[in-house]
Amino acid sequence: MDEKEFDYINVIPLVDVMLVLLTIVLTTSSFIATGMIPIELPQAKASHVETLRTQTIEIDGQRRLYLNSCPLTLSELGAAVNSLNRQTPVLIRADRDIALQVFVDVIDLIKTKGFAKVSLQTEELK
């Protein structure tokens, strides 16, 4: 029995593998991008290494302020952020039911202190 030579290459398995890989990439990229607020961290020289950790300000439903989970008043918050590098990213997490004035007071305090990298954490609508 003579064997017949192949006149073409079967690309269907290749297409199947590529579609599976595409599905995996798209699925994982949507998990990575969901809810992320891009923050471009400042660069430091090798001789001057300073870790700029994101500072989190939280406002709960009772209008209490927290800086990195430590309770503070608005004036104490102002004193606490004075010692921070102005390039430090600040993340604000606020309860949706708080009065707008409390939120505006915190934003005004952060902006008057000279912080440029300020972001607000939100949840995705369901």
C-alpha positions in Angstrom: 0.0 0.0 0.0 1.5 3.3 -1.1 1.4 6.2 1.3 0.0 9.4 -0.1 2.0 12.6 0.4 0.4 15.5 2.1 -0.5 18.3 -0.3 -1.5 20.8 2.4 -1.1 21.4 6.1 -4.1 21.0 8.4 -4.3 24.3 10.2 -7.5 23.6 12.2 -5.7 22.4 15.3 -3.5 25.5 15.2 -6.5 27.7 15.0 -8.1 25.9 17.9 -5.0 26.4 20.0 -4.8 30.1 19.1 -8.4 30.6 20.0 -7.9 29.0 23.4 -4.8 31.2 24.0 -6.7 34.3 23.0 -9.6 33.4 25.3 -7.1 33.0 28.2 -5.4 36.3 27.5 -8.7 38.2 27.2 -10.1 36.7 30.4 -7.0 37.4 32.5 -6.6 40.9 31.1 -10.2 41.8 32.1 -9.5 40.6 35.7 -6.4 42.7 35.9 -8.0 45.8 34.5 -11.2 45.7 36.4 -11.4 48.3 39.1 -7.8 49.5 38.7 -7.0 53.2 38.8 -3.7 53.7 37.0 -1.1 55.4 39.2 2.2 56.3 37.7 4.7 56.0 40.6 7.7 58.4 40.6 11.1 57.1 39.8 14.0 57.3 42.2 17.8 57.3 41.6 19.8 54.2 42.7 21.7 56.4 45.3 18.5 57.8 46.8 16.0 54.9 47.5 12.8 56.0 49.0 9.7 53.8 49.0 6.6 55.8 48.2 3.8 53.7 49.5 0.2 54.7 48.6 -1.4 56.5 51.5 -5.1 55.5 52.0 -7.6 58.0 53.4 -10.9 56.4 54.4 -14.2 58.2 55.4 -16.7 55.9 56.9 -20.5 56.3 57.2 -20.2 58.2 60.5 -17.9 60.8 58.9 -14.8 59.4 60.7 -11.5 59.9 59.0 -8.7 57.2 58.8 -5.2 57.5 57.4 -3.9 54.0 56.7 -6.5 52.6 59.1 -5.6 55.0 62.0 -8.4 57.2 63.1 -7.8 61.0 62.9 -9.6 64.3 62.9 -9.4 66.6 59.9 -6.7 68.8 61.6 -4.7 65.7 62.6 -4.9 64.5 59.0 -3.5 67.8 57.9 -0.6 67.5 60.3 0.0 63.8 59.3 0.2 64.5 55.6 2.6 67.4 56.1 5.4 64.9 56.7 4.7 62.9 53.5 6.5 63.3 50.2 4.2 65.3 47.8 4.8 62.7 45.1 3.2 60.0 47.3 0.0 58.6 45.7 -3.1 59.2 47.8 -6.1 56.9 47.5 -9.4 58.2 49.0 -12.1 55.6 49.9 -15.3 57.3 51.0 -18.7 55.8 52.0 -21.3 56.6 49.4 -23.7 57.9 52.1 -21.5 60.6 53.6 -22.2 64.3 53.3 -20.5 65.8 50.3 -18.9 68.5 52.4 -16.8 66.0 54.4 -15.4 64.6 51.1 -14.8 68.1 49.7 -12.9 69.1 53.0 -10.6 66.1 52.6 -10.0 66.7 48.9 -9.3 70.4 49.6 -6.9 69.5 52.4 -5.0 67.1 50.2 -4.8 69.5 47.2 -3.8 72.5 49.3 -0.9 70.4 50.7 0.4 70.0 47.2 -0.4 66.3 46.5 -0.8 65.8 42.7 -1.5 62.0 42.6 -4.9 61.7 44.2 -7.4 59.0 43.2 -10.8 57.9 44.3 -11.7 54.2 44.8 -15.1 53.1 43.4 -17.0 49.9 42.9 -18.2 48.6 39.6 -22.0 48.8 39.0 -23.6 45.4 39.1 
